[in-house]
């Protein structure tokens, strides 16, 4: 078994230590919060932004702040549920990878039975939140569970599991619009497609952290498929992201400030491409996390375009 667990600065594998969870949360609860990745919120942001973009895109002027809050809480819960599903499915793989061996399930802090019960609890909370939305949004939200539960197995059968993650993580682009309008239109469909390419970009960067371990244990990823050609592919992925978001804004009749702010967001993506070093795990992680800034810029651009 290939297991290496070494604390590095404030990390144990990929788990931050001596943070708010260690300082303020009772010890029996800590493994469950780590299972949800509450100590690593970037995944929640990446899940949340497409929903927020869509809510803002469907608004008359200002986005519905109640919906924005519901989507925020729902993203925390459903991202946690997705991570729990992933860790249940991958516990054998995680135990053989240095970066993930200290996670709650492979380390033994949470049993598979406990993780399954915790997953059921998160799904129940997610359902309560979903039922606050319009009926069309409820049906659409429930449909996303197929993507959530099937994603962990994609890395076993295709070198493009990041595409499936894109389908999953950007479902909010459809759900947000439906929650506001009670229907779907071209604008959210285009935004959903744009988000897929965004995820292909940022998660390919992320996957380069694990490519050696993935190759060793037989897990597939776009990092392994694209290899040294990754920067060129990122140009395509991020170019289609910007084109899709611009087309969604045009379809929703956004004003000119949207395109100005979107250009600034494009600069952020260009910076990622220019500065990423695919053989430097710390560099890849920082570029991956920088997508939170891109998400805020797009949201600000949509709101500015509506107000104009």
DAMO-V642327 format. One record per residue. N is the residue number from 0. SS is DSSP state (helix for helix, strand for strand, loop for the rest). PSI is psi in whole degrees, 0 to 359 (NA if undefined). OMEGA is omega in degrees with one decimal (none if undefined). Layout:
N;SS;PSI;OMEGA + N;SS;PSI;OMEGA
This chain:
0;loop;134;-177.9 + 1;loop;96;179.4 + 2;loop;125;172.7 + 3;loop;119;178.7 + 4;loop;110;179.8 + 5;loop;124;174.0 + 6;strand;137;178.4 + 7;strand;101;-176.4 + 8;loop;247;179.3 + 9;loop;22;-177.3 + 10;strand;146;166.6 + 11;strand;100;-167.0 + 12;loop;240;175.6 + 13;loop;15;-176.6 + 14;strand;120;174.1 + 15;strand;138;177.4 + 16;loop;163;-178.1 + 17;loop;38;176.3 + 18;loop;198;-175.3 + 19;helix;329;178.7 + 20;helix;314;-179.9 + 21;helix;326;-174.4 + 22;helix;330;-168.9 + 23;helix;353;-174.8 + 24;loop;134;176.8 + 25;loop;143;-173.3 + 26;helix;319;-178.0 + 27;helix;337;-176.2 + 28;helix;338;-173.3 + 29;helix;315;-178.1 + 30;helix;329;-179.2 + 31;helix;322;176.4 + 32;helix;325;176.0 + 33;helix;327;176.0 + 34;helix;326;177.1 + 35;loop;351;-175.6 + 36;loop;34;178.2 + 37;loop;341;177.0 + 38;loop;359;177.8 + 39;loop;79;-168.5 + 40;loop;354;-174.6 + 41;helix;323;178.6 + 42;helix;324;176.6 + 43;helix;317;177.9 + 44;helix;316;-176.9 + 45;helix;330;174.6 + 46;helix;325;-173.8 + 47;helix;320;-170.7 + 48;helix;315;179.3 + 49;helix;323;176.4 + 50;helix;316;177.2 + 51;helix;317;177.9 + 52;helix;316;-175.3 + 53;helix;320;176.3 + 54;helix;315;179.3 + 55;helix;322;-178.8 + 56;helix;326;-177.9 + 57;helix;349;-175.3 + 58;loop;158;173.6 + 59;loop;313;174.7 + 60;loop;275;177.4 + 61;loop;144;176.2 + 62;loop;156;178.4 + 63;loop;110;-174.2 + 64;helix;332;175.4 + 65;helix;315;177.4 + 66;helix;321;179.3 + 67;helix;319;179.9 + 68;helix;317;178.5 + 69;helix;317;179.5 + 70;helix;325;178.5 + 71;helix;312;179.6 + 72;helix;317;179.3 + 73;helix;324;179.1 + 74;helix;321;177.0 + 75;helix;313;-175.7 + 76;helix;314;-175.6 + 77;helix;330;172.2 + 78;helix;320;176.0 + 79;helix;318;178.4 + 80;helix;319;178.6 + 81;helix;319;177.5 + 82;helix;323;178.4 + 83;helix;315;176.1 + 84;helix;314;-178.4 + 85;helix;316;-176.8 + 86;helix;329;174.4 + 87;helix;314;-178.3 + 88;helix;326;-171.6 + 89;loop;13;-170.7 + 90;helix;326;178.4 + 91;helix;317;176.7 + 92;helix;314;-176.5 + 93;helix;326;-178.8 + 94;loop;342;-177.9 + 95;loop;4;-178.1 + 96;loop;130;-175.3 + 97;loop;318;-173.5 + 98;loop;335;-171.8 + 99;loop;358;-174.0 + 100;loop;337;-179.3 + 101;loop;3;178.8 + 102;loop;159;-170.1 + 103;helix;318;-176.3 + 104;helix;305;-179.8 + 105;helix;333;179.0 + 106;helix;348;-179.7 + 107;loop;2;179.6 + 108;loop;332;177.3 + 109;loop;130;178.0 + 110;loop;165;177.5 + 111;helix;322;178.9 + 112;helix;317;178.0 + 113;helix;320;179.1 + 114;helix;321;179.4 + 115;helix;318;177.3 + 116;helix;321;178.8 + 117;helix;323;175.7 + 118;helix;316;179.0 + 119;helix;320;177.8 + 120;helix;315;180.0 + 121;helix;319;179.7 + 122;helix;324;177.0 + 123;helix;318;177.1 + 124;helix;318;177.5 + 125;helix;321;178.6 + 126;helix;319;177.9 + 127;helix;317;178.4 + 128;helix;316;-178.2 + 129;helix;324;-177.4 + 130;loop;353;174.6 + 131;loop;352;-174.2 + 132;loop;174;175.5 + 133;loop;154;-176.2 + 134;helix;318;179.5 + 135;helix;321;179.0 + 136;helix;325;178.5 + 137;helix;313;179.8 + 138;helix;317;-179.3 + 139;helix;319;178.6 + 140;helix;319;178.8 + 141;helix;325;-179.4 + 142;helix;335;-177.7 + 143;helix;342;-177.8 + 144;helix;330;176.6 + 145;helix;317;179.2 + 146;helix;318;-178.0 + 147;helix;315;-174.5 + 148;helix;337;-178.7 + 149;helix;338;-175.9 + 150;helix;314;-175.8 + 151;helix;338;-176.7 + 152;helix;350;-178.1 + 153;helix;325;-178.2 + 154;helix;348;177.4 + 155;helix;340;-170.9 + 156;helix;347;-177.7 + 157;loop;150;174.0 + 158;loop;3;-178.6 + 159;loop;45;177.1 + 160;helix;337;177.6 + 161;helix;331;176.1 + 162;helix;320;177.7 + 163;helix;321;175.5 + 164;helix;322;177.4 + 165;helix;318;176.2 + 166;helix;324;-177.1 + 167;helix;309;-172.5 + 168;helix;340;-177.2 + 169;loop;11;178.6 + 170;loop;332;178.0 + 171;helix;336;177.2 + 172;helix;326;174.9 + 173;helix;318;-175.0 + 174;helix;320;-179.1 + 175;helix;314;179.1 + 176;helix;316;180.0 + 177;helix;325;179.4 + 178;helix;329;-179.7 + 179;helix;316;-169.3 + 180;helix;342;-176.1 + 181;loop;12;-179.3 + 182;loop;179;173.2 + 183;loop;152;178.9 + 184;loop;183;-179.3 + 185;helix;322;-175.4 + 186;helix;310;179.1 + 187;helix;329;178.2 + 188;helix;318;178.2 + 189;helix;319;178.6 + 190;helix;321;178.0 + 191;helix;315;178.4 + 192;helix;320;177.9 + 193;helix;318;178.7 + 194;helix;326;177.0 + 195;helix;314;-179.5 + 196;helix;327;175.2 + 197;helix;313;179.4 + 198;helix;320;176.1 + 199;helix;321;179.4 + 200;helix;301;-172.3 + 201;helix;328;-177.9 + 202;helix;338;170.5 + 203;helix;317;174.8 + 204;helix;313;179.9 + 205;helix;318;-174.6 + 206;helix;340;178.6 + 207;helix;341;175.7 + 208;helix;329;-169.6 + 209;helix;7;-167.8 + 210;helix;324;179.7 + 211;helix;313;178.8 + 212;helix;320;179.6 + 213;helix;316;178.9 + 214;helix;324;-177.7 + 215;helix;321;-174.6 + 216;helix;0;174.6 + 217;loop;22;176.8 + 218;loop;139;-175.8 + 219;loop;155;176.5 + 220;loop;164;175.2 + 221;helix;334;176.8 + 222;helix;318;177.6 + 223;helix;323;-178.7 + 224;helix;319;-173.7 + 225;helix;329;175.9 + 226;helix;228;-176.2 + 227;helix;344;178.8 + 228;helix;1;-175.7 + 229;helix;312;-178.0 + 230;helix;321;177.6 + 231;helix;320;176.6 + 232;helix;325;177.7 + 233;helix;324;176.1 + 234;helix;315;178.7 + 235;helix;313;-179.4 + 236;helix;310;-175.8 + 237;helix;329;175.0 + 238;helix;317;177.5 + 239;helix;328;175.2 + 240;helix;308;-178.1 + 241;helix;319;179.4 + 242;helix;319;-179.7 + 243;helix;317;179.3 + 244;helix;320;176.8 + 245;helix;317;179.3 + 246;helix;322;177.0 + 247;helix;319;177.6 + 248;helix;320;177.3 + 249;helix;319;-179.8 + 250;helix;330;179.8 + 251;loop;10;176.2 + 252;loop;42;177.5 + 253;loop;150;179.8 + 254;loop;174;-173.0 + 255;helix;330;179.4 + 256;helix;332;178.0 + 257;helix;316;-175.5 + 258;helix;329;176.5 + 259;helix;313;-179.5 + 260;helix;325;177.6 + 261;helix;325;176.0 + 262;helix;320;176.1 + 263;helix;321;176.5 + 264;helix;325;176.6 + 265;helix;324;176.8 + 266;helix;321;178.7 + 267;helix;316;178.2 + 268;helix;320;178.4 + 269;helix;322;176.8 + 270;helix;318;177.5 + 271;helix;312;-177.1 + 272;helix;316;-175.2 + 273;helix;326;-171.4 + 274;helix;352;-178.0 + 275;loop;139;174.6 + 276;loop;104;-167.1 + 277;loop;347;176.9 + 278;loop;10;179.4 + 279;loop;104;-174.2 + 280;helix;318;-178.9 + 281;helix;321;177.6 + 282;helix;315;179.8 + 283;helix;318;-179.4 + 284;helix;319;-179.0 + 285;helix;322;177.9 + 286;helix;321;175.8 + 287;helix;311;-178.6 + 288;helix;334;-178.1 + 289;loop;348;179.4 + 290;helix;346;172.7 + 291;helix;321;177.0 + 292;helix;318;176.9 + 293;helix;316;180.0 + 294;helix;317;178.7 + 295;helix;320;-179.9 + 296;helix;316;179.3 + 297;helix;317;178.6 + 298;helix;314;177.7 + 299;helix;322;178.8 + 300;helix;318;178.4 + 301;helix;315;179.7 + 302;helix;316;179.0 + 303;helix;320;178.5 + 304;helix;326;177.5 + 305;helix;316;-177.8 + 306;helix;333;179.4 + 307;loop;NA;none
